[in-house]
Amino acid sequence: MDVKETSLPGVRLLVPRVHGDTRGFFMESFHSKTFGRLGLPQLYVQDNHSRSARGVTRGL
């Protein structure tokens, strides 16, 4: 996850890194270490989001 400064004091933009190809995409939407470094609540360790294109077999 990339952390970008903004022109507003104390406001940062958290931009997830999206890894994708013809099968779909995967991204990490929350990571406790990143949020902890910014002084934000660490509700859980990690959260991911993925999407598979129609016809893709997953989990093999």
N, C-alpha and C positions, 0 to 999 in steps of 0.2 A: 504494500500500500504506500502510495506517495503522499506526503504531507506538503501542501503548498500554502505559503503565506498569502494573505490578502491585504488590501489597503486599509481594512478595518482593524483597529487595535484588538488583539486577543482572539481574532477570528481566523481559523485555518480551514482549508478545504482538504478533505480526505478523499483521495482518488484511488479506487481499487485498480489493480493491474489485472486486466482481462486477458486470459490465454484462450485463443480460439482457433478453430480450423473448420473444415467442411462438416465435421461430425457434431459441432456445437461449441460450447465455451465453458470455462471454469474460472471462478474468481473467489478470492478470499474477501469476505465482506466485513469481517471483524477479527482482530487479533489483539489479545490482551496486552502484549508487550508494546505494541504501537500506541494503543490508547493510554496505557500506563505512563509512557514517556511524556505524553501530552497532559498528564494530570486528569484524565477522564476516567469515569467509572469503569472497572473491569468486571463486568457481569458474569462472564464465563471465559473459557480459554480461547476458542476460535469458532468462527461460523463461515461456512462456504456456500456458494451458490453455483449451480451448474445447470446447463440446458443441453439436451441432446436432440439432434435433428431427427425427424421421422425416419424410421428404418434402421437406426443405429442400435446395435446390441450392446448392452452395458453389463458389467459385472463378471465377465468371463476371464 
